Amino acid sequence: MSQVSASGEPVFEVIAPVGEQRQSRAPIAPGLGDLSDKRIGFVWDSLFKGDLLFGVIAEELSQQFAGLQTVGYETFGDIHGPDEKQVLAGLPMLLRKHRIDGVVAGIGA
């Protein structure tokens, strides 16, 4: 229902079509900074060309950072396959087991 302003113009209430946002953001972990002597894990959803891309990324990072080690996506499983829930549930344990400092996650769009 509209109202009329003092100048005679109609005044309408506007309701936003989006609901109230209730989800809060998780805190962001600090960056690793220098990757020298770090272990980087590759996590992939087996879509597109991650198998090719990860090899290039690993080579480039190894050339730039002394002592950098990479752990391949095969170690962690397919994060988008038929066993997705189990793979994701086990991911934190595998990251600890392999002493992973940081992850490059390849996900298809």
C-alpha positions as CSV (number, residue, x, y, z in Angstrom):
1,M,0.0,0.0,0.0
2,S,1.4,3.4,-0.9
3,Q,1.3,6.6,1.1
4,V,1.4,10.2,0.0
5,S,4.3,12.5,0.9
6,A,3.9,16.1,2.1
7,S,4.5,17.2,-1.5
8,G,1.7,14.9,-2.7
9,E,4.0,12.3,-4.3
10,P,3.3,8.7,-3.6
11,V,5.7,6.9,-1.2
12,F,6.2,3.2,-1.5
13,E,7.8,0.7,0.8
14,V,10.5,-1.4,-0.8
15,I,11.3,-4.9,0.4
16,A,14.5,-6.5,-0.7
17,P,14.0,-9.7,-2.6
18,V,16.9,-11.4,-0.8
19,G,16.5,-12.8,2.7
20,E,18.7,-11.9,5.6
21,Q,22.2,-13.3,5.4
22,R,22.7,-15.7,8.3
23,Q,25.9,-17.4,7.4
24,S,29.1,-15.9,8.9
25,R,32.4,-16.1,7.2
26,A,35.1,-18.5,8.4
27,P,38.4,-16.9,9.4
28,I,41.0,-16.9,6.7
29,A,44.3,-18.7,7.6
30,P,47.4,-16.7,7.2
31,G,49.4,-17.2,4.0
32,L,52.6,-19.3,4.0
33,G,54.8,-16.5,2.7
34,D,58.0,-18.0,1.4
35,L,57.4,-21.5,0.1
36,S,61.1,-22.6,0.5
37,D,61.3,-26.0,2.3
38,K,57.5,-26.3,2.4
39,R,55.4,-29.3,1.4
40,I,52.5,-28.5,-1.0
41,G,49.7,-30.9,-1.7
42,F,47.7,-31.0,-4.8
43,V,44.0,-31.7,-4.3
44,W,41.8,-32.3,-7.4
45,D,38.3,-33.1,-8.4
46,S,39.4,-35.1,-11.5
47,L,37.8,-32.6,-13.9
48,F,39.3,-30.9,-16.9
49,K,43.1,-30.9,-17.1
50,G,44.4,-30.8,-13.5
51,D,46.7,-33.7,-14.2
52,L,48.6,-31.5,-16.7
53,L,48.3,-28.3,-14.8
54,F,49.6,-29.6,-11.5
55,G,52.8,-30.8,-13.2
56,V,53.5,-27.4,-14.6
57,I,52.7,-25.7,-11.3
58,A,55.0,-28.1,-9.4
59,E,57.9,-27.5,-11.8
60,E,57.5,-23.7,-11.7
61,L,57.3,-23.6,-7.9
62,S,60.3,-25.9,-7.5
63,Q,62.3,-23.6,-9.6
64,Q,61.4,-20.6,-7.6
65,F,61.6,-22.0,-4.0
66,A,64.5,-24.1,-2.8
67,G,63.6,-27.3,-1.0
68,L,59.9,-27.1,-2.0
69,Q,58.3,-30.6,-2.1
70,T,55.0,-31.5,-3.7
71,V,52.6,-34.3,-3.0
72,G,50.5,-35.4,-5.9
73,Y,46.7,-35.4,-6.1
74,E,46.7,-39.2,-6.4
75,T,47.7,-39.3,-2.7
76,F,44.4,-37.6,-1.6
77,G,41.8,-39.1,-3.9
78,D,39.1,-37.6,-6.1
79,I,37.3,-34.9,-4.1
80,H,34.3,-35.0,-6.5
81,G,34.0,-38.7,-7.3
82,P,31.6,-41.4,-6.1
83,D,33.5,-41.6,-2.8
84,E,33.6,-37.8,-2.3
85,K,32.2,-37.8,1.2
86,Q,34.7,-40.3,2.5
87,V,37.6,-38.6,0.6
88,L,36.8,-35.2,2.1
89,A,36.3,-36.7,5.6
90,G,39.7,-38.3,5.4
91,L,41.5,-35.3,3.9
92,P,42.5,-33.5,7.1
93,M,44.2,-36.8,8.3
94,L,46.0,-37.3,5.1
95,L,47.2,-33.7,5.1
96,R,48.7,-34.2,8.6
97,K,50.1,-37.6,7.7
98,H,52.0,-36.1,4.7
99,R,53.0,-33.0,6.7
100,I,51.4,-30.7,4.1
101,D,52.0,-27.0,4.7
102,G,49.7,-25.7,2.0
103,V,47.3,-27.0,-0.7
104,V,46.7,-26.1,-4.4
105,A,43.1,-27.1,-5.0
106,G,42.1,-27.7,-8.6
107,I,38.3,-27.7,-9.1
108,G,36.4,-27.6,-12.3
109,A,33.8,-25.0,-13.0
